[in-house]
């Protein structure tokens, strides 16, 4: 018996990371019927395991990636404008060290960083005396001069979720925990077999990140580029310094790492770069990588750290185009969009590479390419100006919004209010509603997480498990103990049976 054809989508996107969610949002906003298919949770892979920066990539200049840096710097302030709740400006301090990159080279690189990317809102670079600067106090005594420059920080996993939410508000269907097992061209376009059933779409996008070649193999297609999987590992410690600056550190082997204020009470340190040959479903920081980062911190800070000081570590695999570079850190961070030829039948667009900062521009370019073949995608480009959910307030007014928020919900402590505003922006009103005290928000799981918030995350943000909530929708896994997380898991199981 022939199975009847289900609803036909204009576009099916495989991959619920930042590129896939961005493409789904862009295409839905241009009027297409979009289906997003993700095997796990949104942002469950590379897109929640970054250094959490919206940046041009200062070090990419020395690899002559000028166009990539320029594009990323242009995107930096655009993204800040549309998501001022989850993106915020940050000043970085780069100490000068004799014997490593010369001072003139650092000044030249930072001058280019300030001038090639259309910087308008962020302050420019300046030279600082570390013995007088707040960022100099926690360092060893041997650093006299440094450079202070601008970039932005982002909650990477929430960036993905908010793109998916906006896509859904524009009519896209978001299917998490739905693995694509095979796909092939058919009369309607593409017939896609998944663990949740069969779907049909006029065009298919492969945005599977480091799994892009695996998806091509599963659907019987050939790749146009070789991919290099590079693992980036990070560690988190208790707060190492009490000022708002982040650090950009050089190491004698030519690599760099960051030390960034994180989640109010912690410091995020990373990243390493190593070729990854293992599976993608179990990516962790190795003991050697953790030790490498601890040694790097101890080289610079007056108070050394060891692996015993690490409260959490994580790692992600970057999908880099294999350009034949010897060292992983020299591999290009650029991306390529490959669209199948018309004579091959229904369109297949494959995304190779990419980075968080360039996701919106990548998505815009991808949908425009598909618009050459799908008339439903010929609408204007629009994503640079529409706020992401919760970000509908002006850049630079987070403090004012936070004050108004605390006045409306005076029972929230400063730390809780700041966490909620930084995660949800104006969408926090959707679940706080008319609450007058903590009791109105239901069961308390600890550190300000209540059943009202949990229910919202499950209802509106596709959260299913405790891990989804405490590590991707929030970072409360840094604070909640095992018993509290188990209590949350039990609550979710009960809710899912209702």
CORBELVEN-V808047 format. One record per residue. RES is the residue in one small letter. PHI is phi in radians with two decimals (NA if undefined). D_FIRST is the distance of its C-alpha to the first C-alpha in Angstrom with 2 decimals. Layout:
res:RES phi:PHI d_first:D_FIRST
res:RES phi:PHI d_first:D_FIRST
//
This chain:
res:x phi:NA d_first:0.00
res:x phi:-1.40 d_first:3.81
res:x phi:-1.27 d_first:6.33
res:x phi:-1.13 d_first:9.15
res:x phi:-1.22 d_first:12.35
res:x phi:-1.36 d_first:14.91
res:x phi:-0.93 d_first:18.59
res:x phi:-1.74 d_first:20.02
res:x phi:-1.47 d_first:23.28
res:x phi:-1.26 d_first:26.02
res:x phi:-2.53 d_first:26.90
res:x phi:-1.96 d_first:25.64
res:x phi:-1.98 d_first:28.52
res:x phi:-1.72 d_first:28.26
res:x phi:2.12 d_first:31.38
res:x phi:-1.80 d_first:33.25
res:x phi:-1.60 d_first:36.70
res:x phi:-1.16 d_first:39.33
res:x phi:-1.23 d_first:37.99
res:x phi:-1.10 d_first:34.41
res:x phi:-1.16 d_first:35.66
res:x phi:-1.14 d_first:38.18
res:x phi:-1.16 d_first:35.68
res:x phi:-1.07 d_first:33.39
res:x phi:-1.09 d_first:36.50
res:x phi:-1.06 d_first:37.77
res:x phi:-1.15 d_first:34.54
res:x phi:-1.11 d_first:33.93
res:x phi:-1.23 d_first:37.53
res:x phi:-1.65 d_first:37.03
res:x phi:1.80 d_first:34.33
res:x phi:-1.43 d_first:31.09
res:x phi:-1.51 d_first:28.12
res:x phi:-2.05 d_first:28.23
res:x phi:-2.12 d_first:26.20
res:x phi:-1.89 d_first:28.25
res:x phi:-2.03 d_first:26.67
res:x phi:-2.27 d_first:29.14
res:x phi:-1.18 d_first:28.58
res:x phi:-2.06 d_first:31.64
res:x phi:-1.57 d_first:34.07
res:x phi:-0.97 d_first:35.41
res:x phi:1.05 d_first:38.27
res:x phi:-1.41 d_first:37.69
res:x phi:-2.00 d_first:38.66
res:x phi:-1.02 d_first:41.29
res:x phi:-1.24 d_first:41.61
res:x phi:-1.96 d_first:43.28
res:x phi:-2.16 d_first:45.38
res:x phi:-1.60 d_first:47.61
res:x phi:-1.43 d_first:51.37
res:x phi:1.17 d_first:50.56
res:x phi:-2.11 d_first:52.49
res:x phi:-1.77 d_first:52.05
res:x phi:-2.59 d_first:54.38
res:x phi:-1.33 d_first:55.15
res:x phi:1.56 d_first:55.54
res:x phi:-0.92 d_first:59.26
res:x phi:-1.28 d_first:59.04
res:x phi:-1.22 d_first:56.58
res:x phi:-1.08 d_first:59.57
res:x phi:-1.29 d_first:61.15
res:x phi:-1.77 d_first:58.05
res:x phi:1.10 d_first:58.50
res:x phi:-1.58 d_first:55.28
res:x phi:-1.15 d_first:57.11
res:x phi:-1.17 d_first:54.22
res:x phi:-1.12 d_first:52.06
res:x phi:-1.13 d_first:54.98
res:x phi:-1.07 d_first:55.70
res:x phi:-1.04 d_first:52.13
res:x phi:-1.14 d_first:52.02
res:x phi:-1.18 d_first:55.40
res:x phi:-1.09 d_first:54.39
res:x phi:-1.23 d_first:51.31
res:x phi:-0.95 d_first:53.46
res:x phi:-1.35 d_first:55.15
res:x phi:-1.06 d_first:52.13
res:x phi:-1.16 d_first:50.12
res:x phi:-1.03 d_first:53.13
res:x phi:-1.14 d_first:53.36
res:x phi:-1.57 d_first:49.78
res:x phi:-2.52 d_first:49.75
res:x phi:-1.23 d_first:53.36
res:x phi:-1.44 d_first:52.38
res:x phi:-1.77 d_first:50.55
res:x phi:-2.11 d_first:52.53
res:x phi:-2.49 d_first:56.29
res:x phi:-1.23 d_first:59.03
res:x phi:-2.53 d_first:60.70
res:x phi:-1.69 d_first:63.82
res:x phi:-1.92 d_first:63.77
res:x phi:-1.99 d_first:66.88
res:x phi:-1.95 d_first:67.11
res:x phi:-1.19 d_first:70.25
res:x phi:-1.48 d_first:72.07
res:x phi:-2.25 d_first:72.83
res:x phi:-1.05 d_first:75.36
res:x phi:1.71 d_first:74.04
res:x phi:-1.78 d_first:70.42
res:x phi:-1.08 d_first:69.23
res:x phi:-1.17 d_first:72.45
res:x phi:-1.05 d_first:73.33
res:x phi:-1.12 d_first:73.33
res:x phi:-1.22 d_first:69.75
res:x phi:-1.10 d_first:68.59
res:x phi:-1.10 d_first:70.47
res:x phi:-1.11 d_first:68.97
res:x phi:-1.06 d_first:65.42
res:x phi:-1.26 d_first:65.93
res:x phi:-1.10 d_first:67.56
res:x phi:-1.08 d_first:64.51
res:x phi:-1.01 d_first:62.27
res:x phi:-1.32 d_first:64.23
res:x phi:-1.99 d_first:64.33
res:x phi:-1.69 d_first:61.22
res:x phi:-2.06 d_first:58.64
res:x phi:1.21 d_first:59.90
res:x phi:-1.08 d_first:61.19
res:x phi:-2.22 d_first:62.49
res:x phi:-1.68 d_first:62.30
res:x phi:-1.39 d_first:62.68
res:x phi:-1.21 d_first:66.25
res:x phi:-1.39 d_first:67.36
res:x phi:-1.19 d_first:68.41
res:x phi:-2.53 d_first:71.85
res:x phi:-1.47 d_first:73.94
res:x phi:-2.24 d_first:74.94
res:x phi:-1.66 d_first:77.57
res:x phi:-1.17 d_first:75.77
res:x phi:-1.22 d_first:78.95
res:x phi:-1.96 d_first:78.98
res:x phi:-1.56 d_first:75.26
res:x phi:-0.97 d_first:73.32
res:x phi:-1.26 d_first:70.79
res:x phi:-1.42 d_first:73.66
res:x phi:-1.08 d_first:74.77
res:x phi:-1.36 d_first:72.12
res:x phi:-1.48 d_first:72.48
res:x phi:-1.03 d_first:74.83
res:x phi:-1.29 d_first:78.17
res:x phi:-1.57 d_first:77.88
res:x phi:-1.92 d_first:75.89
res:x phi:-1.75 d_first:78.03
res:x phi:-2.12 d_first:75.88
res:x phi:-2.59 d_first:72.34
res:x phi:-2.18 d_first:70.15
res:x phi:-1.89 d_first:68.36
res:x phi:-2.43 d_first:65.35
res:x phi:-1.88 d_first:62.38
res:x phi:-2.65 d_first:58.65
res:x phi:-2.26 d_first:56.15
res:x phi:-1.83 d_first:54.36
res:x phi:-2.47 d_first:50.81
res:x phi:-1.44 d_first:48.64
res:x phi:-1.10 d_first:45.88
res:x phi:-1.15 d_first:43.06
res:x phi:-1.21 d_first:43.84
res:x phi:-1.01 d_first:43.81
res:x phi:-1.15 d_first:40.13
res:x phi:-1.05 d_first:39.31
res:x phi:-1.18 d_first:41.25
res:x phi:-1.12 d_first:39.43
res:x phi:-1.14 d_first:36.09
res:x phi:-1.08 d_first:37.57
res:x phi:-1.16 d_first:38.75
res:x phi:-1.04 d_first:35.41
res:x phi:-1.12 d_first:33.78
res:x phi:-1.13 d_first:36.54
res:x phi:-1.71 d_first:35.59
res:x phi:1.88 d_first:31.94
res:x phi:-1.23 d_first:30.40
res:x phi:-1.78 d_first:27.87
res:x phi:-1.87 d_first:29.18
res:x phi:-2.06 d_first:26.93
res:x phi:-1.56 d_first:29.09
res:x phi:0.90 d_first:28.12
res:x phi:-2.31 d_first:24.85
res:x phi:-1.52 d_first:24.66
res:x phi:-1.39 d_first:22.89
res:x phi:-1.70 d_first:21.36
res:x phi:-2.91 d_first:20.21
res:x phi:-2.78 d_first:19.81
res:x phi:-2.72 d_first:19.34
res:x phi:-1.28 d_first:19.92
res:x phi:-2.53 d_first:17.26
res:x phi:-1.05 d_first:17.68
res:x phi:-1.43 d_first:18.48
res:x phi:2.34 d_first:20.88
res:x phi:-2.21 d_first:19.92
res:x phi:-1.81 d_first:16.77
res:x phi:-2.03 d_first:18.34
res:x phi:-1.68 d_first:17.07
res:x phi:-2.37 d_first:19.44
res:x phi:-1.21 d_first:20.33
res:x phi:-1.92 d_first:19.70
res:x phi:2.14 d_first:16.23
res:x phi:-1.81 d_first:15.08
res:x phi:-2.28 d_first:17.44
res:x phi:-2.25 d_first:18.11
res:x phi:-2.59 d_first:21.63
res:x phi:-1.26 d_first:23.62
res:x phi:-2.51 d_first:25.96
res:x phi:-2.26 d_first:26.33
res:x phi:-2.05 d_first:29.58
res:x phi:-1.77 d_first:30.38
res:x phi:-2.12 d_first:33.26
res:x phi:-1.52 d_first:33.00
res:x phi:1.07 d_first:36.76
res:x phi:-1.17 d_first:37.78
res:x phi:-1.67 d_first:34.13
res:x phi:-1.05 d_first:33.50
res:x phi:-1.27 d_first:33.33
res:x phi:-1.11 d_first:31.06
res:x phi:-1.15 d_first:28.50
res:x phi:-1.02 d_first:28.90
res:x phi:-1.11 d_first:28.28
res:x phi:-1.13 d_first:25.12
res:x phi:-1.78 d_first:23.66
res:x phi:1.32 d_first:25.05
res:x phi:-2.01 d_first:27.95
res:x phi:-1.74 d_first:31.66
res:x phi:-1.48 d_first:34.44
res:x phi:-1.60 d_first:37.40
res:x phi:-2.32 d_first:39.89
res:x phi:-1.40 d_first:40.90
res:x phi:-2.02 d_first:41.05
res:x phi:-2.02 d_first:43.79
res:x phi:-1.57 d_first:43.11
res:x phi:-2.07 d_first:46.38
res:x phi:-1.52 d_first:46.92
res:x phi:-1.97 d_first:49.21
res:x phi:-1.96 d_first:50.72
res:x phi:-2.35 d_first:52.69
res:x phi:-2.22 d_first:54.90
res:x phi:-2.18 d_first:56.08
res:x phi:-2.17 d_first:59.51
res:x phi:-1.01 d_first:61.66
res:x phi:-0.93 d_first:63.34
res:x phi:-1.64 d_first:65.66
res:x phi:-2.70 d_first:67.47
res:x phi:-2.01 d_first:68.19
res:x phi:-2.09 d_first:68.05
res:x phi:-1.51 d_first:65.14
res:x phi:-1.38 d_first:65.23
res:x phi:-1.82 d_first:62.72
res:x phi:-2.09 d_first:63.78
res:x phi:-2.04 d_first:62.77
res:x phi:-1.93 d_first:64.27
res:x phi:-1.70 d_first:64.83
res:x phi:-2.12 d_first:64.98
res:x phi:-1.05 d_first:67.04
res:x phi:-1.43 d_first:64.00
res:x phi:1.65 d_first:63.04
res:x phi:-1.46 d_first:60.20
res:x phi:-2.27 d_first:60.32
res:x phi:-2.64 d_first:59.16
res:x phi:-1.92 d_first:59.27
res:x phi:-2.24 d_first:60.68
res:x phi:-2.24 d_first:59.40
res:x phi:-1.01 d_first:60.20
res:x phi:-2.50 d_first:57.08
res:x phi:0.86 d_first:56.06
res:x phi:1.20 d_first:59.71
res:x phi:-2.07 d_first:60.87
res:x phi:-2.35 d_first:59.43
res:x phi:-2.22 d_first:59.62
res:x phi:-1.71 d_first:56.65
res:x phi:-2.23 d_first:57.53
res:x phi:3.01 d_first:55.55
res:x phi:-2.31 d_first:54.10
res:x phi:-1.50 d_first:54.08
res:x phi:-2.49 d_first:52.14
res:x phi:-2.53 d_first:50.81
res:x phi:-1.07 d_first:48.05
res:x phi:-1.96 d_first:45.09
res:x phi:-1.92 d_first:43.34
res:x phi:-1.56 d_first:41.66
res:x phi:-1.21 d_first:38.34
res:x phi:-1.61 d_first:37.68
res:x phi:-1.61 d_first:36.75
res:x phi:-2.62 d_first:40.30
res:x phi:-1.76 d_first:42.86
res:x phi:-2.35 d_first:46.34
res:x phi:-1.31 d_first:49.90
res:x phi:-1.36 d_first:51.68
res:x phi:-1.05 d_first:55.08
res:x phi:-1.16 d_first:56.64
res:x phi:-1.20 d_first:55.27
res:x phi:-1.09 d_first:56.52
res:x phi:-1.13 d_first:59.88
res:x phi:-1.05 d_first:60.03
res:x phi:-1.21 d_first:59.59
res:x phi:-1.09 d_first:62.14
res:x phi:-1.14 d_first:64.61
res:x phi:-1.11 d_first:64.08
res:x phi:-1.07 d_first:64.82
res:x phi:-1.16 d_first:67.85
res:x phi:-1.16 d_first:69.17
res:x phi:-1.77 d_first:69.50
res:x phi:-1.54 d_first:70.00
res:x phi:-1.11 d_first:73.23
res:x phi:-1.77 d_first:71.35
res:x phi:-1.22 d_first:69.16
res:x phi:-2.22 d_first:65.85
res:x phi:-2.25 d_first:64.07
res:x phi:-1.06 d_first:60.60
res:x phi:-1.18 d_first:61.87
res:x phi:-1.52 d_first:62.04
res:x phi:-1.42 d_first:58.34
res:x phi:-1.64 d_first:56.53
res:x phi:-2.85 d_first:53.10
res:x phi:-2.41 d_first:51.62
res:x phi:-2.65 d_first:48.37
res:x phi:-2.58 d_first:46.95
res:x phi:-2.41 d_first:44.34
res:x phi:-1.83 d_first:43.10
res:x phi:-1.46 d_first:43.80
res:x phi:-1.59 d_first:41.52
res:x phi:-1.85 d_first:44.20
res:x phi:-1.19 d_first:43.92
res:x phi:-1.36 d_first:45.60
res:x phi:-1.79 d_first:48.63
res:x phi:1.41 d_first:50.45
res:x phi:-1.20 d_first:52.88
res:x phi:-1.27 d_first:54.61
res:x phi:-1.61 d_first:54.77
res:x phi:-0.99 d_first:51.79
res:x phi:-1.21 d_first:53.86
res:x phi:-1.62 d_first:54.33
res:x phi:-1.14 d_first:50.64
res:x phi:-1.10 d_first:49.73
res:x phi:-1.70 d_first:48.36
res:x phi:-1.29 d_first:47.14
res:x phi:-2.37 d_first:43.55
res:x phi:-2.33 d_first:41.53
res:x phi:-2.02 d_first:38.61
res:x phi:-1.98 d_first:36.58
res:x phi:-1.83 d_first:34.26
res:x phi:-1.08 d_first:32.00
res:x phi:-1.31 d_first:33.00
res:x phi:-0.98 d_first:31.46
res:x phi:-1.19 d_first:30.54
res:x phi:-1.40 d_first:28.25
res:x phi:1.87 d_first:25.90
res:x phi:-0.94 d_first:25.16
res:x phi:-1.11 d_first:28.20
res:x phi:-2.24 d_first:28.72
res:x phi:-1.92 d_first:32.01
res:x phi:-1.96 d_first:33.36
res:x phi:-1.75 d_first:36.31
res:x phi:-1.93 d_first:38.81
res:x phi:1.37 d_first:41.65
res:x phi:1.93 d_first:43.24
res:x phi:-2.49 d_first:45.38
res:x phi:-0.98 d_first:45.48
res:x phi:-1.06 d_first:48.30
res:x phi:-1.70 d_first:46.49
res:x phi:-1.07 d_first:43.05
res:x phi:-1.15 d_first:43.55
res:x phi:-1.16 d_first:44.80
res:x phi:-1.04 d_first:42.04
res:x phi:-1.08 d_first:39.40
res:x phi:-1.07 d_first:41.18
res:x phi:-1.16 d_first:41.30
res:x phi:-1.11 d_first:37.64
res:x phi:-1.19 d_first:36.47
res:x phi:-1.14 d_first:38.95
res:x phi:-1.09 d_first:37.60
res:x phi:-1.13 d_first:34.05
res:x phi:-1.09 d_first:35.62
res:x phi:-1.19 d_first:36.38
res:x phi:-2.02 d_first:32.69
res:x phi:-2.10 d_first:31.45
res:x phi:-1.20 d_first:33.48
res:x phi:-1.30 d_first:32.71
res:x phi:-1.94 d_first:34.91
res:x phi:-1.62 d_first:38.04
res:x phi:-1.25 d_first:39.88
res:x phi:-1.23 d_first:43.20
res:x phi:-1.27 d_first:43.74
res:x phi:-2.48 d_first:44.47
res:x phi:-1.34 d_first:44.15
res:x phi:-1.32 d_first:47.78
res:x phi:-2.10 d_first:49.18
res:x phi:-1.43 d_first:46.76
res:x phi:-1.10 d_first:47.63
res:x phi:-1.27 d_first:45.09
res:x phi:-0.88 d_first:44.58
res:x phi:1.59 d_first:47.95
res:x phi:-1.74 d_first:49.90
res:x phi:-1.53 d_first:51.16
res:x phi:-2.57 d_first:54.84
res:x phi:-1.18 d_first:57.18
res:x phi:-0.98 d_first:57.69
res:x phi:1.53 d_first:60.81
res:x phi:-1.99 d_first:60.64
res:x phi:-1.10 d_first:58.90
res:x phi:-1.09 d_first:62.21
res:x phi:-1.13 d_first:62.76
res:x phi:-1.12 d_first:59.28
res:x phi:-1.08 d_first:59.79
res:x phi:-1.12 d_first:63.08
res:x phi:-1.10 d_first:61.54
res:x phi:-1.12 d_first:58.71
res:x phi:-1.16 d_first:61.22
res:x phi:-1.16 d_first:63.26
res:x phi:-1.32 d_first:60.27
res:x phi:-2.18 d_first:59.34
res:x phi:-1.17 d_first:62.74
res:x phi:-1.31 d_first:61.53
res:x phi:-1.34 d_first:59.61
res:x phi:-1.24 d_first:61.74
res:x phi:-1.02 d_first:62.23
res:x phi:-1.14 d_first:59.96
res:x phi:-1.14 d_first:57.09
res:x phi:-1.08 d_first:57.47
res:x phi:-1.13 d_first:57.52
res:x phi:-1.07 d_first:54.36
res:x phi:-1.17 d_first:52.48
res:x phi:-1.10 d_first:53.72
res:x phi:-1.21 d_first:52.95
res:x phi:-1.62 d_first:49.36
res:x phi:-1.99 d_first:48.42
res:x phi:0.98 d_first:51.07
res:x phi:-1.22 d_first:50.81
res:x phi:-1.20 d_first:47.41
res:x phi:-1.06 d_first:49.46
res:x phi:-1.13 d_first:50.37
res:x phi:-1.15 d_first:46.76
res:x phi:-1.96 d_first:47.11
res:x phi:-1.34 d_first:50.88
res:x phi:0.85 d_first:51.08
res:x phi:-1.76 d_first:54.23
res:x phi:-0.98 d_first:54.92
res:x phi:-1.90 d_first:58.63
res:x phi:-2.80 d_first:58.72
res:x phi:-1.09 d_first:56.67
res:x phi:-1.07 d_first:55.92
res:x phi:-1.20 d_first:53.96
res:x phi:-1.70 d_first:51.46
res:x phi:1.48 d_first:50.45
res:x phi:-1.06 d_first:50.23
res:x phi:-1.80 d_first:52.23
res:x phi:-1.68 d_first:50.80
res:x phi:1.98 d_first:53.83
res:x phi:0.96 d_first:55.21
res:x phi:1.48 d_first:54.10
res:x phi:-1.53 d_first:50.41
res:x phi:-2.16 d_first:49.50
res:x phi:-1.14 d_first:46.49
res:x phi:-1.09 d_first:46.69
res:x phi:-1.22 d_first:46.15
res:x phi:-1.06 d_first:43.49
res:x phi:-1.07 d_first:41.51
res:x phi:-1.10 d_first:41.78
res:x phi:-1.10 d_first:40.57
res:x phi:-1.29 d_first:37.46
res:x phi:-1.35 d_first:36.81
res:x phi:-1.94 d_first:37.65
res:x phi:-2.18 d_first:37.63
res:x phi:1.10 d_first:34.57
res:x phi:-1.26 d_first:36.85
res:x phi:-2.19 d_first:35.32
res:x phi:-1.94 d_first:37.76
res:x phi:-1.06 d_first:41.53
res:x phi:-1.06 d_first:41.46
res:x phi:-0.95 d_first:39.76
res:x phi:-1.39 d_first:42.63
res:x phi:-1.52 d_first:45.68
res:x phi:-2.06 d_first:45.05
res:x phi:-1.98 d_first:43.01
res:x phi:-1.22 d_first:43.48
res:x phi:-2.55 d_first:47.06
res:x phi:-2.09 d_first:49.28
res:x phi:-1.22 d_first:50.45
res:x phi:-1.06 d_first:49.49
res:x phi:-1.25 d_first:52.93
res:x phi:-2.05 d_first:54.57
res:x phi:-1.24 d_first:52.53
res:x phi:-1.56 d_first:53.17
res:x phi:-1.04 d_first:50.68
res:x phi:-1.16 d_first:51.23
res:x phi:-1.19 d_first:50.59
res:x phi:-1.19 d_first:47.36
res:x phi:-1.15 d_first:46.24
res:x phi:-1.10 d_first:47.15
res:x phi:-1.10 d_first:45.00
res:x phi:-1.04 d_first:42.03
res:x phi:-1.10 d_first:42.50
res:x phi:-1.06 d_first:42.65
res:x phi:-1.09 d_first:39.38
res:x phi:-1.11 d_first:37.60
res:x phi:-1.14 d_first:38.93
res:x phi:-1.10 d_first:37.95
res:x phi:-1.29 d_first:34.35
res:x phi:-1.58 d_first:34.03
res:x phi:-1.38 d_first:35.25
//
